[in-house]
Amino acid sequence: MEIKIQPLFSAPVNEIVQQLGREIINARALLEAYSLSKEIQLEQVDEKMKTGLSAPWLHIPEIEIEMPVALNYFGAQAQKNSPGFRSLQAGLLNPTFNNYFGFNAAASSTIKITFRSVESPL
């Protein structure tokens, strides 16, 4: 299966952060599924051998992401029959973006995000 990656010139900041969060959740689910399968295998062996072993539970305690971006804030004022809107777009900096738009990376901003794993209060 071939995966085609499209260059992303810009997207709303909230969509970028949401997608990053979804992918981190997916990665965590895969780690937990792997840990659970190993725990089940060890329990089956332990029933016969009485070793008391348990599988290590893999997790992602923290992920820090820094993204150099070009920010663009735009919108439209509300009119008589049309609501206004505001949007903050982030252009993820890379050579394609810089060349296509003639952007000087020295004028970029940085978005810093930290995702942390926390214990459930239940």
Buried (B, 14 or more C-beta within 10 A) or exposed (E): EEEEEEEEBBBEBEEBBEEBEEEBEEEBEEBEEEBEEBBEEBEEEEEEEEEEEEBEEEEEEEBEEEBBBBEEEEEEEEEEEEEEEEEEBBBBBBEEBBEEEEBEEEEBEEBEEEBEEEEEEE
